[in-house]
Amino acid sequence: MDALELLTQRTSTPALRAPAPSAEQVQVMLDAACRAPDHGLLRPYRFLVIEGEGLLKLGELFLAAGLKKDPDLDETAQKKLRNMPLRAPMIIVAIAVKQEHPKVPEVEQVITAGCAAHAIVQSAFAQNLGAMWRTGAMTHNPDVREGLNIAENEEIVGFVYLGQSLKVRAAPEFDASTLTQSWR
């Protein structure tokens, strides 16, 4: 796969199965993440790799956080929270690490972390893996943050679900000119 095919044909893959990416594949993804544009070379990100028993533990953390917010969650909602991490054999949590810097505002640091997460997704696709970048309520939940040891100066930019694609979708057609204007 050449670089332009990768950039124009990648699609999100919500249906993932085992096996999880190998250690070598994960290393390639993390190496790609570290090539994200980075004003000041701050490396304002870090990653948690979660698989195996860790996915079950993350599901229990999601459930506990959901029940704390709403103790009356019905059985279906509880099961959904507990099983969310089990949609893939591996999750990489992308975390922005914001630092005080005279020339690099926090927003740029968060964007860099987002670019690093995007590089994980892109490099997964380049290795014939499926990937789905997910956010949602658990991304910002204070109990999830605490359970994952997210510091005060950090924020979760996404949960990148990884595995083997159950169903490969073609990239949707889109006309980029609808988002483009000339300025004079």
TAGI-V630519 format. One record per run of one state. SS is the DSSP state (2 for helix, 1 for strand, 0 for the rest). FROM is the first residue (numbers start at 1). TO is the last residue. Records with the same first field share a line. If there is no record, write none. Layout:
# TAGI-V630519
SS = FROM-TO ; FROM-TO
This chain:
# TAGI-V630519
0 = 1-2 ; 10-15 ; 18-22 ; 34-38 ; 42-44 ; 52-52 ; 70-74 ; 88-89 ; 98-105 ; 127-129 ; 135-136 ; 141-141 ; 148-153 ; 166-175 ; 180-184
2 = 3-9 ; 23-33 ; 39-41 ; 53-69 ; 75-87 ; 106-126 ; 137-140 ; 142-147 ; 176-179
1 = 16-17 ; 45-51 ; 90-97 ; 130-134 ; 154-165
